[in-house]
Structures are given as structure tokens and as C-alpha cells.
Amino acid sequence: MLAEIFQSIQTAIAEATAMTGWEAVAVILAIAYLVLAMRTNIWCWAAAFVSTAIYTVLFWKVSLLMESLLNVYYMAMAIYGFWLWRYGASDVHNTASPIISWSLKTHLIIIAVTSIISLVVGYLMATNTSASFPYLDALTTCFAVMTTYLVAKKVIENWYYWMVINSLSIYLYLQKGLMLTSGLLILYLFMAVSGYFMWRKKMQQDNLDVNLSLAK
């Protein structure tokens, strides 16, 4: 009996150590993604792809089902984002898509629709799955899906959404014992603020360059 208990403890420790190691790799790549995204460097999407592949497995193991599915979506968006940033420019003479801003009305519609979808998904998860924190999990997941699309489109307001999503996710990950990821999200809060100002500066410079070009 004692031997079985000891073996179970050893197995649990080994699994936890392995998970922490993979979590550390995912965290490092996630930081690399955000740093590169702040600089509008296209290789941010490569870092994102590998990081989210790791998180897909980690979140599934701790029963954050929607978070796991979200990372499958992130992998697809990493491919789409790379293509869009490389070939999605509206100007045939420009190989990089520009940073843009959407109206307040558009964002209010996005928030309303995404919130409704989150409630529906949360209810379905609460009544049909063993997911932890189904409504909060659904809320952060649905808004992250939408916000990742804004990043791919280079909509500058994406940073506002990430500030809120990251704040909620910190609580969620702390409850599941993902300490490194919780620390990453705290870092993300500060980086999201910095990212917004870096994008705004670049957008203003791009607009100035366009105006100067048209004036010639």
C-alpha cells in the first residue's frame, strides 16, 4: 500500500515537473511573440504558433477545455496572421499591411455580439462538460478569438481588449496552478500598454509618410 502511494507521488511529481518545463518554453515563446508583435515584426507569428501548440496540450490536461480549443484557433490564426502581414497590404507598392483604427460604434457592436456568444458558450459548457469556471473560461476565450483577429488585421484597439482579457485570465490561471502563465499575463498587462503606444506612434508616422507622399 505504501509502495503504491509512494509510486503515485513520484508519478505526480514527474508529471508536474514535465508540465512546468513545457509551460516555461511556452511562456518564453509567448513573450517573444508579444515583443515582436509590439514591433510589428512578422516573425511574431512563428513564435505564436509553437507557443500555442504547447498550451493546447497543457490546458487540456488541467480541464480548461475552451482555453485548449482557443489555442488550436491561435495556431490557425498564426498562419493567417503571417500571410496577412506579409501579403495583405492594400497598396500594391507596400508589402506590409498598415496599422488601422476602427470606430467606437464598430467596437460596441463587437463587444455586444461577443458577450452574447460568451454567455451561450458558457451555459453550454456549464451544463454539458466538466470544464472549470465555464462562464469565465468562455468569456476570455470568445474575446481572445475576436481580439486575435484584430491583431491580424492590425487594428490598434486590440491592445485595449488584451488589457481586460489578461486581467481576467490571471485569476483563472492562478486558480488552476499555472503560476508561470499567471506571471506571464501580469507582464502582458504592462506590455499591452507599451504595445498600444508603440503602434500608435508607428501609425502616426505611417500616416505622415503617406500624406507627404501624396503632397509631392
N, C-alpha and C positions, 0 to 999 in steps of 0.2 A: 504493500500500500504506500509506504513512504517512498519507495523507489519510483512508483508511478507519479506521485506528486512532484518529486524532485525532477523527474524527466519532463513533466508538463511545464514546470517553472523554467527549466533550461530552454525548452522549445519556445516558450513565450518571450523570453529574453532575446533569443536569437532572432525571432521574427520582428520584435520591436527594434532591435539594432539594425536589421536589414532595412526596415521601413524608414528609420531615421536617416540612414545613409542615402537612400534613394530620394528622400524628401530634401536632403541637403543639396543634392545635384539639381533637383527641380527648382529649388529656391534660387540657386546661383544663376541658372539659366533664365529664370523669371526676372531676376534683377537685370541681367544682361538685356533681355527683351525690352524692359521699360526704359533703360538708359538709351538704348539705340532708337527706340520709338520717340523719345523726347527730342532726339537729334534728327528725327525723320530719316534714319538710316534704314534702308530696305532690308538689311540682314537681321533686323529685329524679328522678322517673321520666321527665320530659321531657328533662332533661339526659342521662340514661342512654340514651334512645332514639337521640338524634343521635350521641352519642359511639360507641356500639356499631355504628351503621351505618358509620361511618368505619373502625373497627377491623376490621369484616368484610372490607373490601377490602384493608386493609394486611396482615393476617395471611395472606390468600390469596396475596398477592404474594411473601411470604417462605416459603411452603410449610409454614406452621403450620396445617394443614388443620382439625384439631379445634378450634383456637382460633378460626378463622374461623367454623366452624359454631356454636361456642359463642356467638358474638356475634349470630348470627341468632336463637338462642334468647333472648339477652338482650333483643333488640328486642321479641320477643313478651312476655317477662316484664315489660318496662317498661309495656306496655299493661295487662297483667293486674294488675301491682302498683298502678298508678294507680287502676284500678277497685276493687281490694280495699281500698286505704287510704281511698278515698272512700265506698264503699258496703258495705264488708264488716263493719261493726260488728254484734256480736251483740245489742247493746242498741239498740232502735229509737229511743231518745232521744239516742243518741250517733252522730254522723256519722263518727267516726273509729274505726278498729279499734284495740283495746288492745295493748300490748306484753305478750307471754306468755313462759313458760318451759316447756320440755319436760323430761321425766325423763331421768336418766342411762341407764336401760335403753333408752329410745327412741333416744337418740343412739348407743349402742353398736350397736344394730341397723342404724341408718342408715350408720354407718361401715363395718360388715362388708359390707353389701349393696353399697354404693358402691365399696368396694375391689375386690370380686369383678368387678363390672361394668367397672371401670377396667382390670383385668388382661385381660379378654376383649377389650375395645376396643383396648387397646394391642397385643395379639397380632395382631388383625386388621389393624391399621394397619401393623405391622412387616412382615407377610407379603404385604400386598396393595396398599400405597400407597408413595409416595415421601416420606412425612411425616418431618420431623426429630424426633428424640427421641420416638418414638411412645409409649413407656410413660409417660414424664413428662408429655407432652402430654395423653395420655388421662387420667392421674390428676388433673391440675389442672382439666381440662375437666369430668370427671364430678362432681368435688366442687364445682366452681363452679356447675354446673347445680343440684345439690341445695341448695347454700347460698343461691343467689339465690331459690329458693322459700321458704327460711326467712326471708329478708328481707321478702318479700312478705307472709308470714304474721305478721311482726313477732315472730319467735322470737328472744329476746335472745342465745341461744348462737351465733347466726350469726357474731358477731364473733370467736369462738374459731376457727371454721373459716377465716375470711378471713385470720387471722394466719398460719396454716400455709400456705394456698394462695398467699398473696402472697410468702411466703419462698421457696417452690419456683419461683414464676413469675419472680422476679428473676433467678435463674440462667438460666432458659430464654430470657428476652428478651435478656439480655446476650450469650448465645451467638449470637443472630440479629441483633445490632447495633441493636436498638431501644433506644437509650440513654435517650431521654426517657421511654419507657414503663417502663424499669427504675427510673429515678428516681422515677416516679410510684408504683411499687409499694413503694419504700422509704418514701415519705411515707405510703402506705396503711397500712403496719405500725403507725406511730405513731397514725394517725387511727383505726385499728381499736380500739386500746386505749382511746383517748379516747371513741370511739363506744360501746363497751361500758358505760363508767361513766355516760355521758350517758343511755343507755337505761335502765340500772338505776335511776338517780335518778328518771327520769320514771315508770318502772313502780311504784316505791315510792310516789311521790306520787299516782299514779292509784289504787293500792290503798287508800291512806289516804283519798282523797276518796270512794271507794266505801263504805268502812267507816263514814265519818262520815255519808254519805247514808243508809245503812241504819239507823244508830243514831238518826236523827231520827224 
